[in-house]
């Protein structure tokens, strides 16, 4: 959900419940974001040599972070520091958007993959602060992800693993490297995610 759409919904809800003493429904409340705690969790999960920097090999353990590293790496040293990661979480917190649209196109060797289940599962470093989301592709391979228990389309900002399950051409199952053994990442934030189309090899 865009920031503008959220504000419109929020104003409508406030107008409708003015004077009733009601709190905001859960789907209108942004998830808790503690930049310091989340950065510490990222480092605990990925910083194997404990030097406070994540190199290419360490970033591979959190694919969602690896995919946006070139944008977060403001120093240009091909690594991510505590400060660079914390700055990203600070931006997420400041934005305060409860849901963001997450649109994907899944291709199978260049052709749309229909009826595939696409899931994003929060990385362990997110500490249970965000929920998984999912969607099923249409005949053009397109899907809009949504939290199953939510009343609105969209997902929470954060770091995820991307899983794609279903059948390929001729009924063959999608191989494990795209689901149970996935190395695909998905990042949702104030920054645009660089990969809106996934092509299975």
Steps between C-alpha positions, in 0.01 A plus 500: 500500500637845415554761767227717348248212491579418861446860610166511318387182672626627834312829468183316398527269799565790739199688363278195533601423857551850639397512863463124528828442686599222262862415419630449148442151356814287470511523119541879528788485747860483369705210640744583781839609365798522735792590270768421757354160593434402139851603389646297785292200392616537138863502612447203730353304209747598227824647639703178515837662572351749750674802346186714479490487119310270265692397189356327194525150650331609823228693316414178318364367831229771486413516128251785543777721639741387230254610229489861627862521618607722211244761610577476873878503452544877521875467568556305179725240665295201377399419858220598736578650838296524820425864420388431142262225610370702795435798270278278284296386800477863620346596166249216528405615850471866397277417203253325731303321226314187623487327158672537165394362165707201390451406137698222331513328162622139494640364175608145416783509245357821358133392502237604758457248780132464593345367822826512696482574872736787585584554867727739684620380840663745744871452563588385852663837570157670477421339834134423436409867448349442155274235349544272196304589187401311188325509166424273206607586146248556221537388138748783439714393797394805702415509869433760768615378840281529808515398866242217528350639822488862379199692369708696248745421223867554569781378723708633787833674445793272578729222381358174363584173328307444178348156432333385178307172500300331227532321168717585202431406139394138452399478867849487647527650852697820549840390639600549867737792434191712446307389810621269780866584427445849367780753465265768366449812705228764510542843657206731572571858603508864402757396239383343173576128483718439192340172390130499420535213252640161595602264222542133592784327320 
